[in-house]
Amino acid sequence: MIAVSEDFRILTSQLIDFDLEAYLEAVERPLPECVRLNTLKFREEKVVEFMYGRGWRLEKLPWVRHGYRVLEAPISNLGDSIEHMLGLIYLQGPVSMLPAEVLDVRVGDRCLDLCAAPGSKSTQLAQLVGLEGVVVANDVSQKRVKALSFNLQRWGAVNSVVTLADGRLFSRWGAGLFDRVLVDVPCSSLGVASKDWSVLKKYRQNHGKRLQPLQLALLEAGYRCLKAGGVIVYSTCTIMPVENEAVVSRFLERHPEARLEEVRPEGLKWRRPLEEFGGERFNSEVEKCFKCYPYDNGGEGFFIVKIRGGD
Ligand SMILES: C[S@@+](CC[C@H](N)C(=O)[O-])C[C@H]1O[C@@H](n2cnc3c(N)ncnc32)[C@H](O)[C@@H]1O
């Protein structure tokens, strides 16, 4: 039986579309094993052929290019596989592959990943921009930047640059420089509690409220980095409206020129974001965001918003 804090219980009882029993059942199970294949080193068919020859059985994920569910593998710990060590595959949750996919990255784009470590989405961006493009992968944590650098190196991402800085500073350094920006913010991680149940026991009411100003400031900084007509994606792996709907709604109050685009991926169940929570009514545009709970797809819970900057 997974232990949850009283605050978690109280707060989720106020979420009108949330089923605690289904949630706990879902996060009790490990995430399905999925991989993204590296197209920077070889053509995708070549990697698939190589892996099939070594006993892998894969099933394509419909909502993301290069993403597969692992049906069978020659080794129980996929992180110890030769394919992983050679940087032919990246082990990544199935829904976690969606934010970089919906960013509409084009070959040759100049991309910024503002909160990038340990690099699952930066490696994805690196393969989508190709060798003609550039990814600036930033994170504030020195320890996590080491993992980010290692993963980008393993991936053969010679088109990527790693920076160690508070992402909020990019509003000064990077203003107007990027075609695409990903802001995958630090959050309460309640959508990926299957990786670490302790987040449920430690959760306190003020947790999300404390994170919100940083999340909003990172989104704001990322938005300033966009070239005219560029696209920014904000994502969290949590279920709390204070870090999701409320952040987007407050951002839109400050930026009436920003246009939200619908995120409706093929093959994934999504649910309508809330219209209000805790006495706060959200901007009606918020309904265009993608939201799912862990029990919707047997994967992670995520919230994703796609914004096109003004001209
Ligand atoms: C959800 S994780 C990012 C996961 C990453 N995008 C990936 O897919 O592998 C959030 C990251 O934000 C970083 N972070 C926290 N505060 C930050 C700040 N002020 N500026 C930049 N990064 C920050 C954390 O160190 C953490 O690595």
The ligand as an ORCA input file, in Angstrom:
! r2SCAN-3c Opt
* xyz 0 1
  C      11.662     18.116    -15.126
  S      13.378     18.322    -14.985
  C      13.879     18.409    -16.660
  C      13.931     17.076    -17.357
  C      14.550     17.182    -18.747
  N      13.852     18.171    -19.559
  C      14.553     15.860    -19.461
  O      13.619     15.611    -20.234
  O      15.465     15.075    -19.252
  C      13.506     19.976    -14.474
  C      14.930     20.492    -14.491
  O      14.862     21.897    -14.194
  C      16.086     22.236    -13.600
  N      15.923     23.576    -12.993
  C      15.413     23.930    -11.792
  N      15.456     25.265    -11.627
  C      15.977     25.780    -12.770
  C      16.300     27.099    -13.208
  N      16.045     28.172    -12.444
  N      16.857     27.255    -14.426
  C      17.119     26.172    -15.209
  N      16.855     24.903    -14.837
  C      16.277     24.699    -13.639
  C      16.334     21.092    -12.628
  O      17.705     21.024    -12.268
  C      15.870     19.887    -13.451
  O      16.942     19.283    -14.096
*
